């Protein structure tokens, strides 16, 4: 088995361990972690692999509540970082996000720097990336789990694509 495959499996096991530890906390801290796959939309990136390992985290910065008759909306800002990798190519988008929660659904949009190391696809460097997403809370309790989908708009189109996740809130 290749060392990169062992490293990815180790990273996934560490992330799963963090998710399990999160269930022991009773008060949410505003931190959430997620683990999933990045599905590139570029044919150049899909030649390397149609799915890349992806993990990330969000930290809730503040809460603003809006009162709209008949609808319970809450909005807040967060900072997120994601890391997707395959065969030595990787991208690390960091973003300031605006989130809008309605019930158990959260919509988000963000912008920020992305740090590329994808020599097989494009130049290595820093660019400006955007992302949009939606997540669904699967329930409250000692281990609040959610599912999430995001689309990443990279400054290099070769690194644009979908992220699908399962995560937990601390």
N, C-alpha and C positions, 0 to 999 in steps of 0.2 A: 504494500500500500504506500502511495506517495506521501511524503512529509506534509505537503500542502493539504491533503485530504485529512490527515491526522490532526493538523492544526485547526481546520474548520470544524471537525467533530469535537475537538476540545473546547473551542469557542462556543459551540452550540450547547455543550454540557454545562459550561460555566454560566451561560445565560439562563438555562433552565434552572440551575441552582439558585440564581438570584431571584427568579420568579417564585420559587418555592419559599425562599426566605421572606419574600414580601407578604405572604399570607400571615405571618406572625404579628404584623403591626396592625393596631386598631385605628389609629388616626392617620388619614391620608397626608402625605408630606408634599404632594404636588408632583412627585416624580413617577414616571411610568417607563417601563422597558418593554421592548418587543423583539421578536425573532421571526424571521420569515425568509421569503425569496424575493429577489429582484428579477423581473422579467423584461429584458431589454427589448425595445421596439425597433432598434436598428439591426439591419441584416448583418452588418459588420460585427456587432457584439454577439449576435445569435450564433455566428460561426464559431466563436470561442465556446459559448455555452448558451443554451436557451433559458437557463435559470442559474442565478448566482446566489450565494449565501448572503443574507442581509440581516443586520441587527441595528437597533437604535434606541434612543432614549429621548424623552421630552421632560421639560421642567416648567411647570405652570408659574408664571410671574405675578399675575394679579387677576382679580375678578371684578367684572362690571356686570351689574344686573339691569336688564331692561324689562319694564313692565308693559306688556302688550295685552289688551283685553282678550281673554280666552286662550292665550298662548304663553307658555312659560319658557322664556329664552334667557340664556346666560352667555355672556361673551367674556373672553379673557385672552391675554397674550401668553405665549410660551416660547421657549428656545428648544430647538431639537437638533440632534445630530444623528446621522445614519451612516452606516458603513456597509458597502457591498463590494464583494470581491470574488474573483475566480481566476485561477492560474496566474497569479502575480499581478493582474490588472485589478485596480480598485478605485473607488471614489468615496469621498467623505463630504457630503453636503451638510452644512450647518445653516440653520435658518431661524429667523424671528418670524413666528407664526401668529396669525389672528385666528382664534377659534370661536365658533358659535355652537352652543349646545342647545338642543331641543329634546327634552326627555333623555332617552338613552343614546341618541345619535349626536355625534360631534362632527361638524364640518370645519375644515381648516385650509388656510392658504398661507404660504410663507415665501420668504426671499432671503438669500444670504450667500456667503462664499461657499465654493466647493473646491476641495483639494483633490486633484486628479493624479493618479499614478497608473496610467493605462497606456504604456508604451506600445502595446500591440494594436491599439485602436486609434489613439490620438496623442497629442502632445501632453506631457506631464506639466502640471502647473496649477494655477489658481484661476477660477472664473466665477461668474455670478450665476447662480442657479435659482430656480423657482420650484415650488411644489404645491400641489393641492391634494386634499385627502378627505376621507370620511371614515369614521370609526363607529362601532356599535358596542355598547357595554352589555355584557352577557349576564350581569347581575352584581348586586352589592354583596357584602359579607366579608369574611376574613380574607378572601383572596379575590378581589375584583378583577375579573378577566375581561378582555375586550378583543375584538377582531378589527383589523384596520386595512384599508387600501389607500395607496398613495400613487400619484403620478409625479415623476421627477422630470423637470425640464432642465437639461444640462446646458451649459454654455457650449459644450461639444455634443452635437446631436447623437453621436455614437453612444453616449452614456445616458440617454433619456430612456425612460421606461416605467413600468409599474412595479410597485412593492406591495406584497400581501403579507400580513402579519397576524400573529397571536401575541398578546401582551398582557401585562399585569400592572396594576397601579399600586404604588407604595403609599 
